[in-house]
Amino acid sequence: MLIALITGGKNYVPLFNEPIALDSFSDYDVTIYRDTWGVPHIFGEKDKDTAYGLAYAHAEDDFKTIQNILLATRGKLATIYGKDGAANDYMVQLLRI
């Protein structure tokens, strides 16, 4: 796993190389800066600002996984993956989780 992480990280191209000011949501005062390796550095005045920045950076990097986890926990994977997701949906409904 470590080897896959290292080799995969070599080819990673960050989406943004400059600081991002998220001024579209005035409730949050956060700045996200990505270094040369694409690692987000998140700065906020309050915990809620930083948490928002973390969620934003996570969504930029891996939104598909977030969507899949949300669908899996709601028992809705079959809506996207058909029969491949039906077993998970059945278990979620059966166990009422």
N, C-alpha and C positions, 0 to 999 in steps of 0.2 A: 504494500500500500504506500509506503514511504517513497519507493522508487517511482510509482505512478504519479504521486504528488509532485515530486521533484521534476520529472520529465514533462509533466503537463504544465507546470508553472513556467518552464522555459519558454514555451510558445504563447503564453498569455499576453494579450495585447489589451491594456486597460481602455475602457470606454472614454475616460476623461483624464487628462493630464493636468488640468488647471483646477484651482479651487472652484467649488460650486456654491454659490449663494442661493439658498432656496427661499427666494422672496415671494414665491407664489402663495405661500401659506404664512400669513402675518402672525399667526399664533406661535411660531417657532423661530428661534434665533439660532441657527446652526450653519456651520460651514464644513464642507467635506473637501478635503484635499487628498488626492491620490499621488503616491510617490511613484518613482520610476518602475517599480514592480507591480503597480496597480493596487497596492494595499491602501484602503481608505483610512485616513486620519480624520476623526470627527471631533469637532469642537463646538460646544454649546454653552450657553449661560446657565441653564438649569438641566436637571436630569431629564425632564420631558423633551427638551430640545435635542439633547444628545441621543436619546432613545429614538426619536423620530429620524434623526440622521442615520443611525444604525440601520433602521428598517429600510430607509430609502436606499442606502448603499447596498444592502443585502438584496433588495429587489432588483437593483441594476445588474448585479452580478449573477443572480440565480433565480429569476422569477418563475421559470418553469417548475423548479422543485417546490417552490412555495405554493404554486397552483396545484401541483399533484398531491401534496400533503393535505391541503385544504379539501380537495375532492375526496381523498382517501378517508379522512376523519369524518366526513359527512356521509360516507357511503354512496358516493356519486361517481366513482371511477369509471363505471361502465358507460356513462354518458359520453366519455371521450374515447376509452379504450375498448369498448364493446365487451366481448366474452372474456378477454384477458383481465378486465377489472371487475367482472361480476362476482368472482369468489370473494374478493375483499369486501364488496358491497354487501354480500350475503352475511358475512361474519359480523360486520358492523351493525347491521339490522338485527341479527340474531342475538348478539350480546348487548344490544342497546347502548353502545358506547359512542 
